[in-house]
Amino acid sequence: MSTIEFDTSLPSIRQVQNLIKDKNGVEIKLVTGDVLTGTMVWQDPHCILLADSNGQKTTIWRQALAYMKHQG
């Protein structure tokens, strides 16, 4: 099994890290057309965890992302 590097020098990785640290809200659109809102909890090379306003946590595979909008 190969190991995937988590390259923190990439702007997209740093941007998500700042969203996690600052607890800024985001709107995420998936390639399926579904739209999710909440705050980012963590990220790894494969997934992002999003918590909604009710505390419901959703693990999102990065390949399922269409776009992410910052709220506020």
Buried (B, 14 or more C-beta within 10 A) or exposed (E): EEEEEEEEEEEEBEEBBEBBEEEEBBEBBBEEEEEBEBBBBBBEEEBBBBBEEEEEEBEBEEEBEEEBEEEE
